[in-house]
C-alpha cells in the first residue's frame, strides 16, 4: 500500500463570521466542537485515514494553536508554517508548497471536514495524471455556491458555472484539492490571491483539472448555523471514518 500524500491544512483565517459565537481572540481552528477544538477533530480524521505528514498553515492565532499542539499526542508529524500577513487561499497554498517542498499534496481548509476517502482521492489523482483534482459534493440547491461542470467519463473540469438566481441541484467545490506542486509553482502569481477565483478559473484552459465527485457529507463551520450543526455532525463523521478504516 502506497504512502498517503502529505496534507496541508489552511488555518490562517480570521473567522470573522463566527465572532458573535466565539468571541474575540479565539482562532477559528480552536472553536469548540463537542468539547474539543475543531482542529483536534480534523487531525483525528486525517490520522484515521492513515495520513502521517501534515503541514499546518497558520496566521491569526498562530501562537495559541502552536501551544495547544505542543500538548497533544497526535500520532502525526505536524509542520507549522506561518503567514506573516493574510495571503488568501491561493497565496497560502503556494506559500505552503514552497515551504514544505512536497512534489504532490492534498490541500484542505481548516474549517471544513468531509467524508472524503483520501486514499481513493489520491489514487484517482494518480491515475488521471492531472495537474490538480478537486473533491466535489452534490447539493440539492447549488445557487449560493456556483457549480462545477465536468465530463462524465474523464471527470475533466469543463467550466466553473456562476451562481444562479434559481435554486437547482449541482456539484460544488468542497475545498479539498490534490495538487502537483511543481506544475502550480510554474505560474507567476501575486503574493495574495483567491485560489479558485483568481487562479483556477483563469487557468482552466492551461491546466488539466479533474473532479472527484464522491463526497456525500461535508460541513464548514464558518457560519454560526453550520457551527451549531457541527456539534453533533462532526463527532458522528469521525466515528464513521474510524469504523470504515
C-alpha positions in Angstrom: 0.0 0.0 0.0 1.5 3.4 -1.0 2.1 6.1 1.5 -0.5 8.8 1.8 0.2 12.2 0.3 1.1 14.9 2.8 -1.9 17.0 3.8 -1.8 20.8 4.0 -4.4 22.5 6.2 -5.1 26.1 5.6 -6.0 27.5 9.0 -4.9 31.1 8.9 -8.3 32.8 8.6 -9.8 35.4 11.0 -13.2 33.7 11.3 -15.0 37.0 11.2 -18.4 35.5 10.7 -18.0 33.3 13.8 -17.1 36.3 16.1 -20.6 36.6 17.6 -20.3 32.9 18.7 -16.6 32.5 19.5 -16.0 36.0 20.9 -12.8 38.0 20.2 -9.4 36.4 20.1 -10.2 32.7 19.6 -8.8 31.3 16.3 -11.5 29.6 14.2 -9.5 26.3 14.2 -9.8 26.3 18.0 -13.6 26.7 18.0 -15.0 24.1 20.4 -17.0 21.2 18.8 -18.4 18.9 21.3 -15.9 20.0 23.9 -12.8 19.7 21.7 -11.1 22.2 19.2 -12.3 21.7 15.7 -8.7 21.2 14.7 -8.5 18.2 17.0 -11.3 16.6 15.1 -9.7 17.4 11.7 -6.4 15.9 12.7 -8.1 12.8 14.2 -9.9 12.3 10.9 -6.6 12.6 9.0 -4.9 10.1 11.3 -7.8 7.7 10.9 -7.2 7.7 7.1 -3.5 6.8 7.6 -2.2 10.3 6.9 1.3 10.7 8.5 2.5 14.1 7.5 0.6 17.3 8.0 1.6 20.9 7.1 -0.4 23.4 9.1 -0.5 26.9 7.5 -1.3 29.4 10.3 -1.9 33.1 10.6 -4.3 34.6 13.1 -3.9 32.8 16.4 -0.7 31.0 15.4 0.7 31.2 18.9 -2.3 29.8 20.6 -2.7 26.9 18.1 1.1 26.1 18.4 0.9 25.9 22.2 -2.1 23.7 22.0 -0.3 21.4 19.5 2.7 21.1 21.8 0.5 19.5 24.5 -1.1 16.9 22.1 -0.1 13.3 21.3 -1.4 13.1 17.7 0.4 10.2 16.0 1.1 12.7 13.2 4.1 14.6 12.0 2.9 18.3 12.0 5.0 21.1 10.4 3.9 24.7 11.2 4.1 27.3 8.5 3.2 30.9 9.5 1.7 33.6 7.3 3.1 37.0 8.3 0.2 38.6 6.5 -3.1 37.1 5.2 -2.4 35.6 1.8 -5.8 34.4 0.7 -6.4 30.7 -0.2 -4.1 30.9 -3.2 -1.3 32.7 -1.6 -1.4 30.3 1.4 -1.3 27.2 -0.8 1.7 28.5 -2.8 3.5 29.6 0.4 3.0 26.1 1.9 4.0 24.3 -1.3 7.3 26.3 -1.4 8.0 25.8 2.3 7.5 22.0 2.5 8.9 21.1 -0.9 6.5 18.1 -1.4 6.1 17.2 -5.0 2.4 16.4 -4.6 0.0 17.1 -1.8 -3.6 17.2 -0.6 -4.9 20.7 0.5 -7.8 21.1 2.9 -9.4 24.1 4.6 -9.0 24.3 8.4 -12.7 25.0 8.9 -14.2 22.1 6.9 -14.5 18.4 7.3 -15.9 15.8 4.9 -16.5 12.1 4.5 -13.9 12.1 1.6 -11.9 8.8 1.2 -8.5 10.4 0.9 -6.8 7.3 -0.4 -9.4 6.9 -3.1 -8.9 10.6 -3.9 -5.2 10.2 -4.1 -5.5 7.1 -6.4 -7.9 9.0 -8.7 -5.4 11.9 -8.9 -2.5 9.5 -9.7 -4.5 7.6 -12.3 -5.6 10.7 -14.1 -2.1 12.2 -14.3 -3.7 15.6 -13.8 -2.3 18.9 -12.6 -4.9 19.2 -10.0 -8.0 17.4 -8.7 -11.0 18.9 -6.9 -13.1 16.9 -4.5 -16.8 17.8 -5.0 -20.1 17.1 -3.5 -23.7 17.1 -4.9 -26.1 19.5 -3.2 -29.8 20.0 -3.8 -29.5 23.8 -4.0 -26.3 25.0 -5.5 -27.5 28.5 -6.2 -25.4 30.1 -3.4 -22.2 28.4 -4.5 -21.8 28.1 -8.2 -21.2 24.7 -9.7 -18.6 22.5 -11.5 -19.3 21.3 -15.0 -17.2 18.2 -15.9 -17.0 15.4 -18.4 -18.9 12.4 -17.1 -16.3 9.9 -18.4 -12.9 11.5 -17.8 -14.1 13.8 -15.0 -12.1 16.6 -16.6 -13.4 20.0 -15.5 -15.0 21.9 -18.3 -16.3 25.1 -16.6 -17.0 26.9 -13.3 -20.6 27.9 -13.5 -21.6 31.1 -11.8 -24.2 31.3 -9.0 -27.7 31.2 -10.3 -30.8 33.1 -9.0 -33.0 30.0 -9.2 -32.4 27.1 -6.8 -31.1 24.0 -8.6 -29.0 20.9 -7.8 -25.4 20.6 -8.8 -21.9 19.6 -7.9 -19.9 22.1 -5.9 -16.3 22.5 -4.9 -15.8 21.1 -1.4 -12.5 22.9 -0.9 -10.2 19.8 -1.0 -7.6 19.6 -3.7 -4.8 17.2 -4.8 -2.1 19.2 -6.4 1.0 18.8 -8.5 3.3 21.3 -6.7 5.9 21.7 -9.5 3.2 22.4 -12.0 1.5 25.1 -9.9 4.7 26.7 -8.9 5.5 27.4 -12.6 3.0 30.2 -12.6 4.0 33.8 -11.8 1.3 34.7 -9.2 0.8 37.6 -6.8 1.5 37.1 -3.1 -2.1 37.2 -2.2 -5.0 35.8 -4.3 -8.0 33.5 -4.3 -7.1 30.0 -5.4 -10.4 29.4 -7.3 -11.5 32.9 -8.4 -8.0 34.3 -9.4 -6.2 31.2 -10.4 -8.3 28.1 -11.3 -11.0 30.0 -13.2 -8.4 31.9 -15.2 -6.1 28.9 -15.9 -8.8 26.4 -16.8 -7.7 26.1 -20.4 -4.0 25.6 -19.4 -4.5 23.2 -16.5 -5.7 19.6 -16.5 -8.2 19.7 -13.7 -10.2 16.6 -12.7 -13.3 16.4 -10.5 -13.7 13.6 -7.9 -17.5 13.8 -7.1 -17.5 11.4 -4.2 -18.2 13.5 -1.1 -21.6 12.8 0.4 -21.3 14.7 3.7 -19.4 17.9 4.4 -19.6 20.7 6.9 -18.0 24.1 7.0 -18.1 25.7 10.5 -17.5 29.2 9.0 -21.1 30.5 9.8 -23.0 30.2 13.1 -25.7 27.9 11.8 -23.3 25.4 10.4 -21.1 25.7 13.5 -24.2 24.7 15.6 -24.8 21.7 13.4 -21.2 20.7 13.6 -21.6 20.0 17.3 -23.3 16.6 16.6 -22.4 16.0 12.9 -18.6 16.2 13.3 -18.3 13.6 16.1 -20.6 11.3 14.0 -18.4 11.7 10.9 -15.2 10.9 12.8 -16.9 7.9 14.4 -17.9 6.7 10.9 -14.5 7.3 9.5 -12.9 5.2 12.3 -15.4 2.4 11.6 -14.7 2.5 7.8 -10.9 2.3 8.3 
